[in-house]
Amino acid sequence: MTRIARFLGNRPRIVIAAALGILAYLIEPWQLRPIQRALLAWDVGMWLYLVMIWVLMMRASPADVQRVAERENEGATAVLAIITCAAIASVAAIVVELSATKGLGPKQAGINYALTGATMLGAWLLIPTVFTLQYARYYHQTREHEASLKFPDQDEPLDYWDFLYFSFTIAVASQTSDVSLCSSRARRTALAQSVLSFFFNAALLGLSVNIAAGLLGS
């Protein structure tokens, strides 16, 4: 129990976001369909987490980055896997809901389109954001001569902007820019993010075309 309490205590933003997502699911006043309600809860928790973690990243000094990396090291890979799987599941749920849009009225179809936009954009931003935290942990878990990632200006203190740059470059261009990967775990992680980014980019394009066709045909 102490270990679970410590694990959750080290991740207050995830706890707050999950709690408010569950609350949104329970008190949702619009009598949404089950999948719509689940997507609404996911979107509330996801966007709240993104805002909180971005505020942290924008304000964090290099020393703060190291402290967060050390504090959240326990169970970090499991958290990354769970969040990633949840993001993929949310996209799958969107596909299921969109397939039923033609049989719904304008109001329900509009709700589906709104949930689709919020979910897809949020999931696309969430993946490189959580990978940013993972890359920061890799960097601070190794000695300088054994660093998992090497930046061109290695002598300069690194903040979250540096790791965001690396992670979002993979998300946008599926390449690792001018940062070198110097360990097998970093390469495996970058490979996993590249595959996920390709999936999300393709899904975003496909769903955008689907929504545009639906709006033009309505």
GUMARMI-463372 format. One record per residue (C-alpha): chain; residue in three letters; residue number from 1; x, y, z. Coordinates in nm, 3 decimals, decimal comma, padded with zeros to 5 digits. Layout:
<chain=A resn=ALA resi=NUM px=X py=Y pz=Z>
...
***
This chain:
<chain=A resn=MET resi=1 px=00,000 py=00,000 pz=00,000>
<chain=A resn=THR resi=2 px=00,287 py=00,234 pz=00,081>
<chain=A resn=ARG resi=3 px=00,439 py=00,169 pz=-00,261>
<chain=A resn=ILE resi=4 px=00,111 py=00,251 pz=-00,438>
<chain=A resn=ALA resi=5 px=00,068 py=00,566 pz=-00,230>
<chain=A resn=ARG resi=6 px=00,422 py=00,674 pz=-00,314>
<chain=A resn=PHE resi=7 px=00,366 py=00,595 pz=-00,684>
<chain=A resn=LEU resi=8 px=00,049 py=00,806 pz=-00,696>
<chain=A resn=GLY resi=9 px=00,196 py=01,079 pz=-00,476>
<chain=A resn=ASN resi=10 px=00,480 py=01,126 pz=-00,723>
<chain=A resn=ARG resi=11 px=00,230 py=01,185 pz=-01,006>
<chain=A resn=PRO resi=12 px=-00,029 py=01,434 pz=-00,872>
<chain=A resn=ARG resi=13 px=-00,122 py=01,560 pz=-01,221>
<chain=A resn=ILE resi=14 px=-00,221 py=01,214 pz=-01,342>
<chain=A resn=VAL resi=15 px=-00,422 py=01,156 pz=-01,025>
<chain=A resn=ILE resi=16 px=-00,606 py=01,489 pz=-01,056>
<chain=A resn=ALA resi=17 px=-00,675 py=01,439 pz=-01,427>
<chain=A resn=ALA resi=18 px=-00,801 py=01,083 pz=-01,374>
<chain=A resn=ALA resi=19 px=-01,024 py=01,191 pz=-01,084>
<chain=A resn=LEU resi=20 px=-01,187 py=01,472 pz=-01,282>
<chain=A resn=GLY resi=21 px=-01,226 py=01,245 pz=-01,586>
<chain=A resn=ILE resi=22 px=-01,414 py=00,991 pz=-01,372>
<chain=A resn=LEU resi=23 px=-01,622 py=01,273 pz=-01,223>
<chain=A resn=ALA resi=24 px=-01,711 py=01,396 pz=-01,574>
<chain=A resn=TYR resi=25 px=-01,824 py=01,044 pz=-01,663>
<chain=A resn=LEU resi=26 px=-02,045 py=01,017 pz=-01,356>
<chain=A resn=ILE resi=27 px=-02,213 py=01,359 pz=-01,365>
<chain=A resn=GLU resi=28 px=-02,236 py=01,412 pz=-01,742>
<chain=A resn=PRO resi=29 px=-02,576 py=01,587 pz=-01,783>
<chain=A resn=TRP resi=30 px=-02,643 py=01,537 pz=-02,156>
<chain=A resn=GLN resi=31 px=-02,738 py=01,167 pz=-02,145>
<chain=A resn=LEU resi=32 px=-02,474 py=01,071 pz=-02,397>
<chain=A resn=ARG resi=33 px=-02,431 py=00,725 pz=-02,542>
<chain=A resn=PRO resi=34 px=-02,191 py=00,499 pz=-02,344>
<chain=A resn=ILE resi=35 px=-01,897 py=00,542 pz=-02,584>
<chain=A resn=GLN resi=36 px=-01,960 py=00,916 pz=-02,608>
<chain=A resn=ARG resi=37 px=-01,962 py=00,944 pz=-02,231>
<chain=A resn=ALA resi=38 px=-01,636 py=00,749 pz=-02,204>
<chain=A resn=LEU resi=39 px=-01,476 py=00,969 pz=-02,469>
<chain=A resn=LEU resi=40 px=-01,593 py=01,283 pz=-02,289>
<chain=A resn=ALA resi=41 px=-01,438 py=01,157 pz=-01,964>
<chain=A resn=TRP resi=42 px=-01,115 py=01,071 pz=-02,145>
<chain=A resn=ASP resi=43 px=-01,102 py=01,412 pz=-02,313>
<chain=A resn=VAL resi=44 px=-01,159 py=01,598 pz=-01,986>
<chain=A resn=GLY resi=45 px=-00,882 py=01,405 pz=-01,811>
<chain=A resn=MET resi=46 px=-00,645 py=01,413 pz=-02,107>
<chain=A resn=TRP resi=47 px=-00,672 py=01,786 pz=-02,177>
<chain=A resn=LEU resi=48 px=-00,647 py=01,872 pz=-01,809>
<chain=A resn=TYR resi=49 px=-00,332 py=01,662 pz=-01,780>
<chain=A resn=LEU resi=50 px=-00,184 py=01,821 pz=-02,092>
<chain=A resn=VAL resi=51 px=-00,244 py=02,171 pz=-01,959>
<chain=A resn=MET resi=52 px=-00,094 py=02,087 pz=-01,620>
<chain=A resn=ILE resi=53 px=00,213 py=01,912 pz=-01,761>
<chain=A resn=TRP resi=54 px=00,274 py=02,186 pz=-02,017>
<chain=A resn=VAL resi=55 px=00,261 py=02,450 pz=-01,743>
<chain=A resn=LEU resi=56 px=00,519 py=02,247 pz=-01,552>
<chain=A resn=MET resi=57 px=00,738 py=02,213 pz=-01,861>
<chain=A resn=MET resi=58 px=00,724 py=02,580 pz=-01,950>
<chain=A resn=ARG resi=59 px=00,825 py=02,685 pz=-01,599>
<chain=A resn=ALA resi=60 px=01,078 py=02,412 pz=-01,518>
<chain=A resn=SER resi=61 px=01,447 py=02,490 pz=-01,490>
<chain=A resn=PRO resi=62 px=01,711 py=02,228 pz=-01,582>
<chain=A resn=ALA resi=63 px=01,733 py=02,140 pz=-01,211>
<chain=A resn=ASP resi=64 px=01,354 py=02,094 pz=-01,198>
<chain=A resn=VAL resi=65 px=01,372 py=01,858 pz=-01,497>
<chain=A resn=GLN resi=66 px=01,622 py=01,640 pz=-01,313>
<chain=A resn=ARG resi=67 px=01,415 py=01,639 pz=-00,993>
<chain=A resn=VAL resi=68 px=01,099 py=01,533 pz=-01,179>
<chain=A resn=ALA resi=69 px=01,293 py=01,264 pz=-01,368>
<chain=A resn=GLU resi=70 px=01,426 py=01,118 pz=-01,043>
<chain=A resn=ARG resi=71 px=01,093 py=01,147 pz=-00,859>
<chain=A resn=GLU resi=72 px=00,887 py=00,979 pz=-01,133>
<chain=A resn=ASN resi=73 px=01,142 py=00,714 pz=-01,225>
<chain=A resn=GLU resi=74 px=00,959 py=00,433 pz=-01,044>
<chain=A resn=GLY resi=75 px=00,702 py=00,277 pz=-01,275>
<chain=A resn=ALA resi=76 px=00,772 py=00,527 pz=-01,554>
<chain=A resn=THR resi=77 px=00,768 py=00,269 pz=-01,834>
<chain=A resn=ALA resi=78 px=00,438 py=00,125 pz=-01,710>
<chain=A resn=VAL resi=79 px=00,281 py=00,473 pz=-01,702>
<chain=A resn=LEU resi=80 px=00,404 py=00,540 pz=-02,056>
<chain=A resn=ALA resi=81 px=00,259 py=00,211 pz=-02,179>
<chain=A resn=ILE resi=82 px=-00,077 py=00,264 pz=-02,007>
<chain=A resn=ILE resi=83 px=-00,121 py=00,619 pz=-02,137>
<chain=A resn=THR resi=84 px=-00,020 py=00,513 pz=-02,488>
<chain=A resn=CYS resi=85 px=-00,262 py=00,219 pz=-02,489>
<chain=A resn=ALA resi=86 px=-00,540 py=00,445 pz=-02,360>
<chain=A resn=ALA resi=87 px=-00,472 py=00,695 pz=-02,639>
<chain=A resn=ILE resi=88 px=-00,489 py=00,417 pz=-02,899>
<chain=A resn=ALA resi=89 px=-00,811 py=00,287 pz=-02,745>
<chain=A resn=SER resi=90 px=-00,964 py=00,636 pz=-02,763>
<chain=A resn=VAL resi=91 px=-00,890 py=00,653 pz=-03,136>
<chain=A resn=ALA resi=92 px=-01,045 py=00,308 pz=-03,184>
<chain=A resn=ALA resi=93 px=-01,355 py=00,427 pz=-02,998>
<chain=A resn=ILE resi=94 px=-01,373 py=00,730 pz=-03,227>
<chain=A resn=VAL resi=95 px=-01,370 py=00,503 pz=-03,532>
<chain=A resn=VAL resi=96 px=-01,656 py=00,299 pz=-03,387>
<chain=A resn=GLU resi=97 px=-01,860 py=00,611 pz=-03,311>
<chain=A resn=LEU resi=98 px=-01,802 py=00,766 pz=-03,653>
<chain=A resn=SER resi=99 px=-01,923 py=00,449 pz=-03,820>
<chain=A resn=ALA resi=100 px=-02,260 py=00,508 pz=-03,650>
<chain=A resn=THR resi=101 px=-02,282 py=00,878 pz=-03,736>
<chain=A resn=LYS resi=102 px=-02,486 py=00,827 pz=-04,054>
<chain=A resn=GLY resi=103 px=-02,767 py=00,669 pz=-03,857>
<chain=A resn=LEU resi=104 px=-02,784 py=00,951 pz=-03,602>
<chain=A resn=GLY resi=105 px=-02,956 py=01,286 pz=-03,607>
<chain=A resn=PRO resi=106 px=-02,770 py=01,616 pz=-03,656>
<chain=A resn=LYS resi=107 px=-02,728 py=01,672 pz=-03,282>
<chain=A resn=GLN resi=108 px=-02,571 py=01,334 pz=-03,212>
<chain=A resn=ALA resi=109 px=-02,358 py=01,358 pz=-03,525>
<chain=A resn=GLY resi=110 px=-02,234 py=01,700 pz=-03,414>
<chain=A resn=ILE resi=111 px=-02,140 py=01,558 pz=-03,073>
<chain=A resn=ASN resi=112 px=-01,949 py=01,279 pz=-03,244>
<chain=A resn=TYR resi=113 px=-01,758 py=01,523 pz=-03,462>
<chain=A resn=ALA resi=114 px=-01,674 py=01,744 pz=-03,163>
<chain=A resn=LEU resi=115 px=-01,551 py=01,443 pz=-02,964>
<chain=A resn=THR resi=116 px=-01,353 py=01,324 pz=-03,264>
<chain=A resn=GLY resi=117 px=-01,171 py=01,656 pz=-03,298>
<chain=A resn=ALA resi=118 px=-01,096 py=01,688 pz=-02,927>
<chain=A resn=THR resi=119 px=-00,984 py=01,326 pz=-02,894>
<chain=A resn=MET resi=120 px=-00,766 py=01,312 pz=-03,204>
<chain=A resn=LEU resi=121 px=-00,590 py=01,642 pz=-03,141>
<chain=A resn=GLY resi=122 px=-00,542 py=01,563 pz=-02,772>
<chain=A resn=ALA resi=123 px=-00,412 py=01,211 pz=-02,839>
<chain=A resn=TRP resi=124 px=-00,171 py=01,340 pz=-03,103>
<chain=A resn=LEU resi=125 px=-00,030 py=01,594 pz=-02,855>
<chain=A resn=LEU resi=126 px=-00,033 py=01,349 pz=-02,564>
<chain=A resn=ILE resi=127 px=00,194 py=01,088 pz=-02,722>
<chain=A resn=PRO resi=128 px=00,501 py=01,311 pz=-02,782>
<chain=A resn=THR resi=129 px=00,439 py=01,485 pz=-02,449>
<chain=A resn=VAL resi=130 px=00,462 py=01,166 pz=-02,243>
<chain=A resn=PHE resi=131 px=00,759 py=01,051 pz=-02,451>
<chain=A resn=THR resi=132 px=00,925 py=01,383 pz=-02,368>
<chain=A resn=LEU resi=133 px=00,913 py=01,288 pz=-02,000>
<chain=A resn=GLN resi=134 px=01,061 py=00,948 pz=-02,082>
<chain=A resn=TYR resi=135 px=01,352 py=01,097 pz=-02,278>
<chain=A resn=ALA resi=136 px=01,422 py=01,338 pz=-01,992>
<chain=A resn=ARG resi=137 px=01,438 py=01,044 pz=-01,753>
<chain=A resn=TYR resi=138 px=01,677 py=00,856 pz=-01,980>
<chain=A resn=TYR resi=139 px=01,903 py=01,159 pz=-02,001>
<chain=A resn=HIS resi=140 px=01,922 py=01,208 pz=-01,625>
<chain=A resn=GLN resi=141 px=01,953 py=00,842 pz=-01,533>
<chain=A resn=THR resi=142 px=02,299 py=00,807 pz=-01,689>
<chain=A resn=ARG resi=143 px=02,639 py=00,960 pz=-01,637>
<chain=A resn=GLU resi=144 px=02,759 py=01,214 pz=-01,890>
<chain=A resn=HIS resi=145 px=02,990 py=00,970 pz=-02,070>
<chain=A resn=GLU resi=146 px=02,708 py=00,713 pz=-02,089>
<chain=A resn=ALA resi=147 px=02,424 py=00,946 pz=-02,182>
<chain=A resn=SER resi=148 px=02,131 py=00,787 pz=-02,366>
<chain=A resn=LEU resi=149 px=02,078 py=01,105 pz=-02,566>
<chain=A resn=LYS resi=150 px=02,344 py=01,349 pz=-02,683>
<chain=A resn=PHE resi=151 px=02,253 py=01,699 pz=-02,791>
<chain=A resn=PRO resi=152 px=02,481 py=01,922 pz=-03,004>
<chain=A resn=ASP resi=153 px=02,519 py=02,170 pz=-02,717>
<chain=A resn=GLN resi=154 px=02,579 py=01,897 pz=-02,460>
<chain=A resn=ASP resi=155 px=02,762 py=02,134 pz=-02,225>
<chain=A resn=GLU resi=156 px=02,455 py=02,356 pz=-02,183>
<chain=A resn=PRO resi=157 px=02,195 py=02,270 pz=-01,915>
<chain=A resn=LEU resi=158 px=01,889 py=02,113 pz=-02,078>
<chain=A resn=ASP resi=159 px=01,530 py=02,199 pz=-01,994>
<chain=A resn=TYR resi=160 px=01,205 py=02,050 pz=-02,119>
<chain=A resn=TRP resi=161 px=01,216 py=02,259 pz=-02,438>
<chain=A resn=ASP resi=162 px=01,512 py=02,049 pz=-02,555>
<chain=A resn=PHE resi=163 px=01,333 py=01,719 pz=-02,495>
<chain=A resn=LEU resi=164 px=01,008 py=01,854 pz=-02,642>
<chain=A resn=TYR resi=165 px=01,202 py=01,952 pz=-02,954>
<chain=A resn=PHE resi=166 px=01,337 py=01,600 pz=-02,991>
<chain=A resn=SER resi=167 px=01,006 py=01,424 pz=-02,921>
<chain=A resn=PHE resi=168 px=00,788 py=01,645 pz=-03,141>
<chain=A resn=THR resi=169 px=01,040 py=01,620 pz=-03,426>
<chain=A resn=ILE resi=170 px=00,977 py=01,244 pz=-03,425>
<chain=A resn=ALA resi=171 px=00,601 py=01,304 pz=-03,406>
<chain=A resn=VAL resi=172 px=00,598 py=01,544 pz=-03,700>
<chain=A resn=ALA resi=173 px=00,876 py=01,416 pz=-03,926>
<chain=A resn=SER resi=174 px=00,947 py=01,060 pz=-03,801>
<chain=A resn=GLN resi=175 px=01,316 py=01,141 pz=-03,770>
<chain=A resn=THR resi=176 px=01,551 py=01,214 pz=-03,481>
<chain=A resn=SER resi=177 px=01,687 py=01,552 pz=-03,597>
<chain=A resn=ASP resi=178 px=02,034 py=01,641 pz=-03,465>
<chain=A resn=VAL resi=179 px=02,007 py=01,450 pz=-03,139>
<chain=A resn=SER resi=180 px=02,204 py=01,123 pz=-03,114>
<chain=A resn=LEU resi=181 px=02,060 py=00,811 pz=-02,953>
<chain=A resn=CYS resi=182 px=02,337 py=00,638 pz=-02,760>
<chain=A resn=SER resi=183 px=02,166 py=00,345 pz=-02,587>
<chain=A resn=SER resi=184 px=01,951 py=00,052 pz=-02,696>
<chain=A resn=ARG resi=185 px=01,661 py=00,156 pz=-02,471>
<chain=A resn=ALA resi=186 px=01,658 py=00,506 pz=-02,619>
<chain=A resn=ARG resi=187 px=01,658 py=00,361 pz=-02,971>
<chain=A resn=ARG resi=188 px=01,375 py=00,121 pz=-02,885>
<chain=A resn=THR resi=189 px=01,174 py=00,404 pz=-02,735>
<chain=A resn=ALA resi=190 px=01,231 py=00,628 pz=-03,037>
<chain=A resn=LEU resi=191 px=01,131 py=00,341 pz=-03,266>
<chain=A resn=ALA resi=192 px=00,810 py=00,285 pz=-03,070>
<chain=A resn=GLN resi=193 px=00,727 py=00,655 pz=-03,084>
<chain=A resn=SER resi=194 px=00,797 py=00,667 pz=-03,459>
<chain=A resn=VAL resi=195 px=00,556 py=00,380 pz=-03,526>
<chain=A resn=LEU resi=196 px=00,291 py=00,535 pz=-03,303>
<chain=A resn=SER resi=197 px=00,335 py=00,875 pz=-03,466>
<chain=A resn=PHE resi=198 px=00,290 py=00,723 pz=-03,809>
<chain=A resn=PHE resi=199 px=-00,030 py=00,553 pz=-03,689>
<chain=A resn=PHE resi=200 px=-00,168 py=00,872 pz=-03,538>
<chain=A resn=ASN resi=201 px=-00,077 py=01,085 pz=-03,839>
<chain=A resn=ALA resi=202 px=-00,246 py=00,838 pz=-04,074>
<chain=A resn=ALA resi=203 px=-00,551 py=00,811 pz=-03,845>
<chain=A resn=LEU resi=204 px=-00,577 py=01,188 pz=-03,815>
<chain=A resn=LEU resi=205 px=-00,570 py=01,227 pz=-04,192>
<chain=A resn=GLY resi=206 px=-00,824 py=00,950 pz=-04,247>
<chain=A resn=LEU resi=207 px=-01,066 py=01,075 pz=-03,983>
<chain=A resn=SER resi=208 px=-01,036 py=01,432 pz=-04,112>
<chain=A resn=VAL resi=209 px=-01,135 py=01,313 pz=-04,461>
<chain=A resn=ASN resi=210 px=-01,420 py=01,111 pz=-04,310>
<chain=A resn=ILE resi=211 px=-01,554 py=01,409 pz=-04,116>
<chain=A resn=ALA resi=212 px=-01,524 py=01,641 pz=-04,417>
<chain=A resn=ALA resi=213 px=-01,711 py=01,390 pz=-04,635>
<chain=A resn=GLY resi=214 px=-01,979 py=01,355 pz=-04,370>
<chain=A resn=LEU resi=215 px=-02,027 py=01,730 pz=-04,336>
<chain=A resn=LEU resi=216 px=-02,042 py=01,782 pz=-04,711>
<chain=A resn=GLY resi=217 px=-02,289 py=01,499 pz=-04,751>
<chain=A resn=SER resi=218 px=-02,520 py=01,613 pz=-04,473>
***
